[in-house]
């Protein structure tokens, strides 16, 4: 009997420490809005090197986690988009989830007020022409009216609004977040032709980073379009002064990505949620 009591006590203590001590670090955060990251990709006319996109994803994930720790928001779903470009967990009612998330992203881009067909890649151009019609992009009045919507919420298509609602219900997501890294370009400092840098260990003359993000309210299908551009010598000089003149192009590019990812998450948590809360 004494042995049984000792074994029982050991089991109880094991359960106690496992649940109260060791499980604590793995508790999911629930403060703030639930954010599901659908895709981080490049739909710009110039292809982004995979290593650039990977670095951008890493910096964005770190910024999301920093804000999560502040109680501003919390991520839901998984982080498979870090490696594959989009999340891939299955959810009820939808097949080929990666394709659905990609279509929601492309829908948000195509209907966005800042979309320019000439600055998009072939995949995005084809999608936009199918969604809006080829004649749309020749209609000056419609294009002018589109630009007037910058900073205001807009809708994605009804079909993909329903898809966004399904994702939201399945994962407890208040918003879907998509990022389009349009351009990440590094140029040499001492090249008479201003050629692209051949090695990221060289000193850069110019670093250009341009990105859009799309925050979608899963209950309404309303979208907030955010934009970031870093393309000034002054910004590079500021970074050199902050981090040292010996910084390589790789170091500076990573700093640019860090700055942009923080801006994205700040804008998303502040202006984005505020605009979408008002409705259209």
Phi, psi and omega in degrees: 000319179297321180295321180295318179298319181295316179296319179297317179296321179297318179297316181297316180295321179298315180296319181299309184291326179295318184280323188265333184255304187281337180279340185304314182297341184259007177296134178279143180278145182231006180287146177072187182288147177276122183248123175254118179274112184276316182196144169233113188211183176239119175244021178276168183293334179257127181293137178268134177300139182306321181292328176295313182296321178297318179295319178298317179299316180300316181292321179295317179299319179297319179295321177298317181292324177299316180288329177297319179293337178274356181079015182282330182194173172216144180276147176232168183082214181235181181245030181293341177298339179297327182256326188251350181104337178204163178286153185224015176289140181284154173214155189301137172089353181230142178245150181055065188301320179305315181294322179296315180295320177299319180293323177297317179299310181295327176296315179298323178291311185298320181273356181290145183294339183264359184296131176234117185301323183290345180257010183253162177278175186300317180302316182288322178298315180299317181295315183296319180294325178289321183285321187249344183093142182297325182294335182305319186279003173252358182267102184298323180295316180293321179293322178293319179295325178298315181297332179291347182269000180301129181089354180251154180287151178215167184259146165274178184294153181304319181299314182279342170296318178295323177296319179297321178297321180295317177298316181300315180294318184294320187254359183069037183263127174280328182221150169255140179241129176232142178234134178243102177279095188290320186208137173216099189234135179238132180235150183293152179282319189248025180267128179290340178263001182055040185289159177295146183293136181270335179224132182286000175272353180278162178280130183272154172264322184213138173232124180241125176231123182229131182213152171240150170227154184230117178256122185243126175286117186290342181273333186242340185079008177284145184238140169249125180260122178248153185221140177223136176222127174237108187207037184235141177300325180300322179293321178294316179297323178296318178293322178298320179292328182280321187248352178114143184288346182274007183296138178273172177300322179299315180297314182294320179297319178297322177296318178299316179297322179296315179298314182294320181295322177295319178298318180301310184292321177297313180296319179299314184285336183255276183298319184301308181292327179294314180296315182290335178291332180283331182083179183259000000 
